[in-house]
Amino acid sequence: MSYAIIGFGKIGQALAKAFARSGIEVSVATTRDPGSFASDAAEIGPEIIPKTLAEAIKADIIFLAVRFESHPNIAKALPTWQGKTIVDVTNAYGVPPEELGGLPSSTFVAQAFSGARLVKGFNHLAAAILDQNPAVHGGRRVVFLASDDDGAAAEIGALAEKLGFSPIKLGGLSEGGLLVQARGNSWGQLIFKDLVKFDR
């Protein structure tokens, strides 16, 4: 299984650190030349591999960690995303619901990535929190996942556990997805909730 993070801002770098802590190799890409962020990637660890966008999107699982407004440009990089799992880490805060056709933001994103299995996840934590080691006082930091594809949700849940997090599945995009989305001027009830799960 191969992994990529598209977007290397604060959220993208926080995700990259999670992969590095777990010793899992991940490609990172932006729309810029990979040489422009190679030193930042090297600082995080040898597991973080800068690539061009065209190279990175060959991965099986792709974390979409760009500004919400940028996702259509990324989606155009492939005619079909069949066989790939997209983890939507974007937030549509400030984007009027009518621009999304009244849809949950991740459902809107899923339409752009035709053929892909989409999971909403890792977006409810602020970058400064996501950046930290998810092992907290003997527990593990929670990440919420929502998807209309149970298999994809299970796949990303297993990856989240490998990265040291405790995944909690919230159901489909039109139910659980609404709890962890920012859309227009409103936040879902679980946005910015930093929870830790303790195994009994």
N, C-alpha and C positions, 0 to 999 in steps of 0.2 A: 504494500500500500504506500502510495507517495502523497506528500502533502505540500501545499503552497499557501502562502499568505499574500494576497494582493492588497497593497497599501502598506506603507512603512512609516506612518506617523506614530503618534503615541500609542494608539491601540494596536497597530501592527507590530510595533516593537515589543509591547507587553506580551502579546501572543508568542512572538519569537522567543522571548525569555522563558516562557513556559515550556516550549519545545526543548530549548537548550538545557534547562534544569533536568528534564527527563531523558536527555541524551538521544532525542529523536530528531533526525535530519528533516529540515523543511526548507523549501525554496521561498525566497521573498522577491517580490517584484513591484514596480510601480510603472507608470507610463514613461518614466525617465530612464536614462542609460544606467545599467546596474553599477557601473563604476562610480556613480555619484553618491551612492549610499553604501559602498562596499566596506568602508572603514567602520561605519556604524554597525554593520552586520558582524564584522570581525570582532568588535568589542564585546558583543553578546556571546559569541562562541563559535567554534568550528562547525557546529551543526547547522548554522544559518548560512544558506547558499544564495548569494545574489544572482538573479537571472533576469533575462528580458521577459516582458509580459508573455510573448509568444512561447517561450520555453516553459515558464512557470505554469501556464494553464494546461500543460500536458499532465499535470498531477491528477490523481484520483479524487482527492478531497481538497477543496479550495476554500479558504477563509476570505470572505469579501470584507475587507477592513478599510474601505475607501469612504469618502463623503457620499451620502445618499445620492446626491445629484450626479455623481460620476459613474454610477453603476451601469447606465445604458451604454456608455463608451466601452466599458470593460466587456459587456455582453456581446458587443459587435466583433470581438476578437475571434469568435468561433461561430460558424453558421448553425451548429447544433451542439448542445452541451450534454447530449445523450451519454449515459454511463458515468457521469460525474456527480459528485455530491457537493453542493454549495452550502457553506455555513454563512448565513447572512448576519454580519456583525454591525450592519449600518443602523442608523436612526434617522427618521424622517422629520426630526424636530424642525418646525418652521415651514414645512411643506404643507400647504392647505389640503385638507382631506379631499376636496373636489378635484385637485390635481391628480389624486390617486384613484379617482373614480369611486370614492367612498370605500375602497378596499383596504384591508389591513396592509401595512407597508410591505411586509414580507411577501404577501400574495402578489402585490404589484411588482416586486423585484423578481419573483419566480416567473412572471410572464416574460420578462426580458431574457431569462436564461432558459430558453426552450429546451426541453428534454431532460434537464437536470432534476435531481432530487434536492429539495431545499429544506434546510433546517435553520430556524431562527435561534441564535444562541450566542453567548459570550458578550452580548451587547448591553446588558443591564448594569454592568459594573463600570464605574469610572476608570479611566486609564490608570490613575495612580493606585487604585485598588487591584485591578487586574495585573498590574506590574509586580505585585508582591507574591511571595511564595504562598501557594494556597493551603499549605499546612499551617493551621492556626490553633494554638493551645490544645494540641492533641486531636483536633477535628480537621475537616477539610472544607474549604470555601465552596459554596454552592454556585453552580451555573445552571440557569434555566434553559430548557430546550423545548421548542415547539415545532411540529412538522405535520404535514398531511401524509407523510410516508413513514410508517412505523419502523420499517427496516432502516431507513436513513437515520431516524432518531436514535435507534439502538446503536448504530454504527458510531455516531458522533458521541453518544453517551459513553461507549467503551473507550473512545479516544480521550474524552474528558477525564475519565478515571486514570488513564495512563499518564495524563498531564498533571495529575495530583488533585483534581477537582472532584466534587461530589455532584453529579448531574441529577437534576430533577426534571422529569418530563411533564409538560403542562398540557399535552394534547395537541390538537390541530392549530393551524395558523389563525383561523377565525375565532378560536376560543382562547387557548393559551397564548397565542401570538399577541393578542390584544393586551395581555397583562405585562408584556415586556417590550412594547413598542412605544416609540415617541412619534407622534404624528400631529401636524399642525402645532397648536400651542399647548398640547396636553401630553402628560406622561402616563404610561401604564402604571398600575398599582405596584408593580414589582421593580420598576426602574430604580436604580441606585440603592436597592435594598441589599446590603452586604450581610449575607447569612452564612453561618458555619454549621455543618452537620457533624454530629458526634456519633460514631458507631457504638452501639451498646455492647 
